[in-house]
Amino acid sequence: MRAYDLGPTGDRRGEKALEDALRASLPGDVPVGIDLQHGEVRVGSDADPQVLVFAIESAGYPVTSVEEIRS
C-alpha cells in the first residue's frame, strides 16, 4: 500500500472525480481510500507510483510526497 500526500485541501467536492481517475489507472478492484479533507490518498496496489501521481495531478491535486506503508 502507498500513501500519496496532497497536503490539506479541505476540499471534498472532487473526491468522485479523483476516485474515477485513479480507478481508470488501476487494474481490477484495488482498494482506494481518499481523504481530501486531510489531503491523503491511499492505494492498496503495487501499481507504478508515477502513473498514479499523474492520475492524481490530472484530477487537479498536486502530490507532495509518496510513502510506502507496510502492514
ZAGUZA-291044 format. One record per atom (N, C-alpha, C, O): residue number from 1; residue in three letters; x, y, z. Coordinates in steps of 0.02 Angstrom, whole numbers. Layout:
{num: NUM; residu: Ala; c1: X; c2: Y; c3: Z}
...
***
This chain:
{num: 1; residu: Met; c1: 43; c2: -59; c3: 0}
{num: 1; residu: Met; c1: 0; c2: 0; c3: 0}
{num: 1; residu: Met; c1: 45; c2: 62; c3: 0}
{num: 1; residu: Met; c1: 98; c2: 63; c3: 31}
{num: 2; residu: Arg; c1: 21; c2: 112; c3: -35}
{num: 2; residu: Arg; c1: 57; c2: 176; c3: -36}
{num: 2; residu: Arg; c1: 9; c2: 232; c3: -16}
{num: 2; residu: Arg; c1: -50; c2: 230; c3: -31}
{num: 3; residu: Ala; c1: 38; c2: 282; c3: 17}
{num: 3; residu: Ala; c1: 1; c2: 343; c3: 34}
{num: 3; residu: Ala; c1: 28; c2: 400; c3: -8}
{num: 3; residu: Ala; c1: 89; c2: 410; c3: -13}
{num: 4; residu: Tyr; c1: -17; c2: 437; c3: -38}
{num: 4; residu: Tyr; c1: 0; c2: 495; c3: -80}
{num: 4; residu: Tyr; c1: -24; c2: 557; c3: -42}
{num: 4; residu: Tyr; c1: -84; c2: 566; c3: -32}
{num: 5; residu: Asp; c1: 23; c2: 599; c3: -21}
{num: 5; residu: Asp; c1: 7; c2: 659; c3: 18}
{num: 5; residu: Asp; c1: -6; c2: 717; c3: -28}
{num: 5; residu: Asp; c1: 35; c2: 734; c3: -70}
{num: 6; residu: Leu; c1: -65; c2: 747; c3: -20}
{num: 6; residu: Leu; c1: -84; c2: 805; c3: -61}
{num: 6; residu: Leu; c1: -78; c2: 869; c3: -22}
{num: 6; residu: Leu; c1: -88; c2: 923; c3: -50}
{num: 7; residu: Gly; c1: -62; c2: 864; c3: 42}
{num: 7; residu: Gly; c1: -67; c2: 922; c3: 86}
{num: 7; residu: Gly; c1: -140; c2: 935; c3: 100}
{num: 7; residu: Gly; c1: -183; c2: 911; c3: 63}
{num: 8; residu: Pro; c1: -156; c2: 972; c3: 153}
{num: 8; residu: Pro; c1: -226; c2: 983; c3: 170}
{num: 8; residu: Pro; c1: -262; c2: 1024; c3: 117}
{num: 8; residu: Pro; c1: -242; c2: 1081; c3: 103}
{num: 9; residu: Thr; c1: -314; c2: 996; c3: 88}
{num: 9; residu: Thr; c1: -351; c2: 1031; c3: 36}
{num: 9; residu: Thr; c1: -416; c2: 1060; c3: 64}
{num: 9; residu: Thr; c1: -440; c2: 1111; c3: 40}
{num: 10; residu: Gly; c1: -444; c2: 1027; c3: 116}
{num: 10; residu: Gly; c1: -508; c2: 1049; c3: 143}
{num: 10; residu: Gly; c1: -564; c2: 1043; c3: 93}
{num: 10; residu: Gly; c1: -619; c2: 1069; c3: 104}
{num: 11; residu: Asp; c1: -551; c2: 1010; c3: 37}
{num: 11; residu: Asp; c1: -599; c2: 1006; c3: -18}
{num: 11; residu: Asp; c1: -623; c2: 934; c3: -26}
{num: 11; residu: Asp; c1: -581; c2: 889; c3: -34}
{num: 12; residu: Arg; c1: -688; c2: 923; c3: -26}
{num: 12; residu: Arg; c1: -715; c2: 856; c3: -36}
{num: 12; residu: Arg; c1: -753; c2: 853; c3: -102}
{num: 12; residu: Arg; c1: -776; c2: 799; c3: -121}
{num: 13; residu: Arg; c1: -760; c2: 908; c3: -136}
{num: 13; residu: Arg; c1: -802; c2: 910; c3: -197}
{num: 13; residu: Arg; c1: -774; c2: 868; c3: -253}
{num: 13; residu: Arg; c1: -812; c2: 841; c3: -293}
{num: 14; residu: Gly; c1: -708; c2: 861; c3: -257}
{num: 14; residu: Gly; c1: -678; c2: 825; c3: -312}
{num: 14; residu: Gly; c1: -663; c2: 752; c3: -298}
{num: 14; residu: Gly; c1: -629; c2: 719; c3: -337}
{num: 15; residu: Glu; c1: -688; c2: 727; c3: -242}
{num: 15; residu: Glu; c1: -673; c2: 658; c3: -222}
{num: 15; residu: Glu; c1: -693; c2: 607; c3: -274}
{num: 15; residu: Glu; c1: -654; c2: 561; c3: -289}
{num: 16; residu: Lys; c1: -752; c2: 613; c3: -302}
{num: 16; residu: Lys; c1: -776; c2: 564; c3: -351}
{num: 16; residu: Lys; c1: -734; c2: 567; c3: -415}
{num: 16; residu: Lys; c1: -716; c2: 515; c3: -443}
{num: 17; residu: Ala; c1: -718; c2: 627; c3: -438}
{num: 17; residu: Ala; c1: -676; c2: 634; c3: -498}
{num: 17; residu: Ala; c1: -606; c2: 605; c3: -486}
{num: 17; residu: Ala; c1: -578; c2: 574; c3: -531}
{num: 18; residu: Leu; c1: -579; c2: 615; c3: -427}
{num: 18; residu: Leu; c1: -514; c2: 587; c3: -410}
{num: 18; residu: Leu; c1: -517; c2: 511; c3: -408}
{num: 18; residu: Leu; c1: -473; c2: 477; c3: -434}
{num: 19; residu: Glu; c1: -568; c2: 484; c3: -377}
{num: 19; residu: Glu; c1: -576; c2: 411; c3: -375}
{num: 19; residu: Glu; c1: -583; c2: 382; c3: -445}
{num: 19; residu: Glu; c1: -552; c2: 331; c3: -461}
{num: 20; residu: Asp; c1: -622; c2: 415; c3: -487}
{num: 20; residu: Asp; c1: -630; c2: 391; c3: -557}
{num: 20; residu: Asp; c1: -563; c2: 392; c3: -594}
{num: 20; residu: Asp; c1: -548; c2: 345; c3: -631}
{num: 21; residu: Ala; c1: -523; c2: 445; c3: -584}
{num: 21; residu: Ala; c1: -458; c2: 450; c3: -617}
{num: 21; residu: Ala; c1: -411; c2: 394; c3: -594}
{num: 21; residu: Ala; c1: -375; c2: 365; c3: -633}
{num: 22; residu: Leu; c1: -413; c2: 380; c3: -529}
{num: 22; residu: Leu; c1: -370; c2: 327; c3: -502}
{num: 22; residu: Leu; c1: -393; c2: 259; c3: -527}
{num: 22; residu: Leu; c1: -352; c2: 218; c3: -549}
{num: 23; residu: Arg; c1: -457; c2: 246; c3: -525}
{num: 23; residu: Arg; c1: -484; c2: 181; c3: -546}
{num: 23; residu: Arg; c1: -468; c2: 168; c3: -620}
{num: 23; residu: Arg; c1: -457; c2: 110; c3: -640}
{num: 24; residu: Ala; c1: -468; c2: 220; c3: -661}
{num: 24; residu: Ala; c1: -451; c2: 212; c3: -732}
{num: 24; residu: Ala; c1: -378; c2: 193; c3: -742}
{num: 24; residu: Ala; c1: -359; c2: 166; c3: -794}
{num: 25; residu: Ser; c1: -336; c2: 206; c3: -691}
{num: 25; residu: Ser; c1: -265; c2: 192; c3: -695}
{num: 25; residu: Ser; c1: -245; c2: 127; c3: -660}
{num: 25; residu: Ser; c1: -187; c2: 107; c3: -662}
{num: 26; residu: Leu; c1: -293; c2: 95; c3: -627}
{num: 26; residu: Leu; c1: -279; c2: 35; c3: -588}
{num: 26; residu: Leu; c1: -310; c2: -27; c3: -618}
{num: 26; residu: Leu; c1: -364; c2: -24; c3: -648}
{num: 27; residu: Pro; c1: -275; c2: -83; c3: -611}
{num: 27; residu: Pro; c1: -304; c2: -146; c3: -636}
{num: 27; residu: Pro; c1: -353; c2: -175; c3: -585}
{num: 27; residu: Pro; c1: -339; c2: -176; c3: -525}
{num: 28; residu: Gly; c1: -409; c2: -199; c3: -608}
{num: 28; residu: Gly; c1: -457; c2: -234; c3: -565}
{num: 28; residu: Gly; c1: -485; c2: -194; c3: -508}
{num: 28; residu: Gly; c1: -490; c2: -132; c3: -511}
{num: 29; residu: Asp; c1: -503; c2: -229; c3: -455}
{num: 29; residu: Asp; c1: -536; c2: -199; c3: -397}
{num: 29; residu: Asp; c1: -484; c2: -188; c3: -342}
{num: 29; residu: Asp; c1: -477; c2: -229; c3: -297}
{num: 30; residu: Val; c1: -450; c2: -132; c3: -345}
{num: 30; residu: Val; c1: -397; c2: -115; c3: -298}
{num: 30; residu: Val; c1: -426; c2: -69; c3: -245}
{num: 30; residu: Val; c1: -462; c2: -22; c3: -261}
{num: 31; residu: Pro; c1: -410; c2: -81; c3: -180}
{num: 31; residu: Pro; c1: -434; c2: -36; c3: -128}
{num: 31; residu: Pro; c1: -405; c2: 35; c3: -135}
{num: 31; residu: Pro; c1: -344; c2: 44; c3: -143}
{num: 32; residu: Val; c1: -449; c2: 84; c3: -134}
{num: 32; residu: Val; c1: -429; c2: 154; c3: -138}
{num: 32; residu: Val; c1: -464; c2: 192; c3: -82}
{num: 32; residu: Val; c1: -524; c2: 186; c3: -73}
{num: 33; residu: Gly; c1: -425; c2: 230; c3: -43}
{num: 33; residu: Gly; c1: -453; c2: 272; c3: 9}
{num: 33; residu: Gly; c1: -434; c2: 344; c3: -4}
{num: 33; residu: Gly; c1: -376; c2: 360; c3: -14}
{num: 34; residu: Ile; c1: -484; c2: 387; c3: -5}
{num: 34; residu: Ile; c1: -472; c2: 458; c3: -20}
{num: 34; residu: Ile; c1: -498; c2: 500; c3: 38}
{num: 34; residu: Ile; c1: -556; c2: 494; c3: 58}
{num: 35; residu: Asp; c1: -455; c2: 542; c3: 66}
{num: 35; residu: Asp; c1: -474; c2: 588; c3: 119}
{num: 35; residu: Asp; c1: -449; c2: 657; c3: 99}
{num: 35; residu: Asp; c1: -394; c2: 678; c3: 118}
{num: 36; residu: Leu; c1: -489; c2: 692; c3: 60}
{num: 36; residu: Leu; c1: -467; c2: 758; c3: 35}
{num: 36; residu: Leu; c1: -465; c2: 810; c3: 91}
{num: 36; residu: Leu; c1: -427; c2: 858; c3: 86}
{num: 37; residu: Gln; c1: -506; c2: 800; c3: 142}
{num: 37; residu: Gln; c1: -505; c2: 849; c3: 197}
{num: 37; residu: Gln; c1: -436; c2: 851; c3: 230}
{num: 37; residu: Gln; c1: -413; c2: 904; c3: 251}
{num: 38; residu: His; c1: -404; c2: 793; c3: 234}
{num: 38; residu: His; c1: -337; c2: 789; c3: 263}
{num: 38; residu: His; c1: -282; c2: 783; c3: 210}
{num: 38; residu: His; c1: -223; c2: 779; c3: 226}
{num: 39; residu: Gly; c1: -303; c2: 781; c3: 147}
{num: 39; residu: Gly; c1: -255; c2: 781; c3: 92}
{num: 39; residu: Gly; c1: -216; c2: 716; c3: 84}
{num: 39; residu: Gly; c1: -155; c2: 717; c3: 74}
{num: 40; residu: Glu; c1: -251; c2: 660; c3: 89}
{num: 40; residu: Glu; c1: -217; c2: 596; c3: 82}
{num: 40; residu: Glu; c1: -256; c2: 547; c3: 39}
{num: 40; residu: Glu; c1: -318; c2: 543; c3: 42}
{num: 41; residu: Val; c1: -219; c2: 511; c3: -2}
{num: 41; residu: Val; c1: -248; c2: 458; c3: -43}
{num: 41; residu: Val; c1: -207; c2: 395; c3: -28}
{num: 41; residu: Val; c1: -146; c2: 397; c3: -28}
{num: 42; residu: Arg; c1: -242; c2: 339; c3: -15}
{num: 42; residu: Arg; c1: -208; c2: 275; c3: -4}
{num: 42; residu: Arg; c1: -231; c2: 226; c3: -57}
{num: 42; residu: Arg; c1: -290; c2: 220; c3: -71}
{num: 43; residu: Val; c1: -182; c2: 191; c3: -85}
{num: 43; residu: Val; c1: -197; c2: 142; c3: -138}
{num: 43; residu: Val; c1: -164; c2: 76; c3: -119}
{num: 43; residu: Val; c1: -103; c2: 74; c3: -109}
{num: 44; residu: Gly; c1: -203; c2: 24; c3: -116}
{num: 44; residu: Gly; c1: -178; c2: -43; c3: -100}
{num: 44; residu: Gly; c1: -157; c2: -80; c3: -162}
{num: 44; residu: Gly; c1: -190; c2: -128; c3: -182}
{num: 45; residu: Ser; c1: -104; c2: -58; c3: -193}
{num: 45; residu: Ser; c1: -82; c2: -88; c3: -255}
{num: 45; residu: Ser; c1: -8; c2: -76; c3: -265}
{num: 45; residu: Ser; c1: 20; c2: -28; c3: -238}
{num: 46; residu: Asp; c1: 23; c2: -119; c3: -304}
{num: 46; residu: Asp; c1: 93; c2: -109; c3: -322}
{num: 46; residu: Asp; c1: 98; c2: -73; c3: -389}
{num: 46; residu: Asp; c1: 150; c2: -75; c3: -422}
{num: 47; residu: Ala; c1: 45; c2: -40; c3: -409}
{num: 47; residu: Ala; c1: 45; c2: -3; c3: -472}
{num: 47; residu: Ala; c1: 101; c2: 50; c3: -471}
{num: 47; residu: Ala; c1: 121; c2: 73; c3: -418}
{num: 48; residu: Asp; c1: 125; c2: 66; c3: -529}
{num: 48; residu: Asp; c1: 179; c2: 115; c3: -537}
{num: 48; residu: Asp; c1: 158; c2: 181; c3: -505}
{num: 48; residu: Asp; c1: 110; c2: 212; c3: -527}
{num: 49; residu: Pro; c1: 195; c2: 204; c3: -454}
{num: 49; residu: Pro; c1: 177; c2: 267; c3: -421}
{num: 49; residu: Pro; c1: 175; c2: 327; c3: -468}
{num: 49; residu: Pro; c1: 135; c2: 372; c3: -459}
{num: 50; residu: Gln; c1: 218; c2: 327; c3: -519}
{num: 50; residu: Gln; c1: 218; c2: 384; c3: -566}
{num: 50; residu: Gln; c1: 152; c2: 387; c3: -605}
{num: 50; residu: Gln; c1: 128; c2: 442; c3: -619}
{num: 51; residu: Val; c1: 124; c2: 330; c3: -621}
{num: 51; residu: Val; c1: 59; c2: 328; c3: -656}
{num: 51; residu: Val; c1: 5; c2: 356; c3: -610}
{num: 51; residu: Val; c1: -38; c2: 395; c3: -633}
{num: 52; residu: Leu; c1: 6; c2: 337; c3: -546}
{num: 52; residu: Leu; c1: -45; c2: 361; c3: -500}
{num: 52; residu: Leu; c1: -36; c2: 435; c3: -483}
{num: 52; residu: Leu; c1: -85; c2: 471; c3: -476}
{num: 53; residu: Val; c1: 26; c2: 457; c3: -477}
{num: 53; residu: Val; c1: 38; c2: 529; c3: -466}
{num: 53; residu: Val; c1: 11; c2: 568; c3: -525}
{num: 53; residu: Val; c1: -20; c2: 621; c3: -516}
{num: 54; residu: Phe; c1: 22; c2: 544; c3: -586}
{num: 54; residu: Phe; c1: -4; c2: 578; c3: -645}
{num: 54; residu: Phe; c1: -80; c2: 581; c3: -642}
{num: 54; residu: Phe; c1: -110; c2: 632; c3: -658}
{num: 55; residu: Ala; c1: -113; c2: 526; c3: -623}
{num: 55; residu: Ala; c1: -186; c2: 524; c3: -619}
{num: 55; residu: Ala; c1: -212; c2: 574; c3: -567}
{num: 55; residu: Ala; c1: -260; c2: 609; c3: -579}
{num: 56; residu: Ile; c1: -179; c2: 575; c3: -509}
{num: 56; residu: Ile; c1: -200; c2: 621; c3: -455}
{num: 56; residu: Ile; c1: -191; c2: 693; c3: -477}
{num: 56; residu: Ile; c1: -235; c2: 735; c3: -468}
{num: 57; residu: Glu; c1: -133; c2: 708; c3: -505}
{num: 57; residu: Glu; c1: -119; c2: 777; c3: -526}
{num: 57; residu: Glu; c1: -163; c2: 798; c3: -585}
{num: 57; residu: Glu; c1: -181; c2: 857; c3: -591}
{num: 58; residu: Ser; c1: -181; c2: 751; c3: -628}
{num: 58; residu: Ser; c1: -226; c2: 767; c3: -684}
{num: 58; residu: Ser; c1: -296; c2: 784; c3: -659}
{num: 58; residu: Ser; c1: -334; c2: 820; c3: -692}
{num: 59; residu: Ala; c1: -313; c2: 757; c3: -600}
{num: 59; residu: Ala; c1: -378; c2: 773; c3: -569}
{num: 59; residu: Ala; c1: -376; c2: 839; c3: -532}
{num: 59; residu: Ala; c1: -427; c2: 862; c3: -505}
{num: 60; residu: Gly; c1: -317; c2: 872; c3: -530}
{num: 60; residu: Gly; c1: -311; c2: 938; c3: -501}
{num: 60; residu: Gly; c1: -283; c2: 941; c3: -431}
{num: 60; residu: Gly; c1: -290; c2: 992; c3: -398}
{num: 61; residu: Tyr; c1: -250; c2: 888; c3: -409}
{num: 61; residu: Tyr; c1: -222; c2: 886; c3: -341}
{num: 61; residu: Tyr; c1: -147; c2: 873; c3: -344}
{num: 61; residu: Tyr; c1: -128; c2: 817; c3: -362}
{num: 62; residu: Pro; c1: -105; c2: 921; c3: -328}
{num: 62; residu: Pro; c1: -33; c2: 910; c3: -329}
{num: 62; residu: Pro; c1: -12; c2: 861; c3: -274}
{num: 62; residu: Pro; c1: -34; c2: 867; c3: -217}
{num: 63; residu: Val; c1: 31; c2: 815; c3: -291}
{num: 63; residu: Val; c1: 56; c2: 766; c3: -243}
{num: 63; residu: Val; c1: 121; c2: 793; c3: -214}
{num: 63; residu: Val; c1: 167; c2: 810; c3: -251}
{num: 64; residu: Thr; c1: 125; c2: 796; c3: -147}
{num: 64; residu: Thr; c1: 185; c2: 823; c3: -115}
{num: 64; residu: Thr; c1: 233; c2: 767; c3: -93}
{num: 64; residu: Thr; c1: 293; c2: 780; c3: -87}
{num: 65; residu: Ser; c1: 207; c2: 706; c3: -82}
{num: 65; residu: Ser; c1: 251; c2: 650; c3: -65}
{num: 65; residu: Ser; c1: 214; c2: 584; c3: -75}
{num: 65; residu: Ser; c1: 153; c2: 582; c3: -76}
{num: 66; residu: Val; c1: 254; c2: 531; c3: -83}
{num: 66; residu: Val; c1: 228; c2: 463; c3: -89}
{num: 66; residu: Val; c1: 264; c2: 421; c3: -37}
{num: 66; residu: Val; c1: 326; c2: 423; c3: -33}
{num: 67; residu: Glu; c1: 226; c2: 383; c3: 2}
{num: 67; residu: Glu; c1: 256; c2: 343; c3: 56}
{num: 67; residu: Glu; c1: 232; c2: 271; c3: 51}
{num: 67; residu: Glu; c1: 172; c2: 258; c3: 43}
{num: 68; residu: Glu; c1: 279; c2: 225; c3: 56}
{num: 68; residu: Glu; c1: 262; c2: 153; c3: 58}
{num: 68; residu: Glu; c1: 239; c2: 138; c3: 129}
{num: 68; residu: Glu; c1: 273; c2: 155; c3: 177}
{num: 69; residu: Ile; c1: 182; c2: 105; c3: 135}
{num: 69; residu: Ile; c1: 155; c2: 87; c3: 200}
{num: 69; residu: Ile; c1: 159; c2: 11; c3: 207}
{num: 69; residu: Ile; c1: 130; c2: -26; c3: 167}
{num: 70; residu: Arg; c1: 193; c2: -11; c3: 258}
{num: 70; residu: Arg; c1: 199; c2: -83; c3: 270}
{num: 70; residu: Arg; c1: 151; c2: -103; c3: 326}
{num: 70; residu: Arg; c1: 144; c2: -67; c3: 376}
{num: 71; residu: Ser; c1: 118; c2: -159; c3: 317}
{num: 71; residu: Ser; c1: 70; c2: -183; c3: 367}
{num: 71; residu: Ser; c1: 105; c2: -217; c3: 424}
{num: 71; residu: Ser; c1: 73; c2: -240; c3: 471}
***
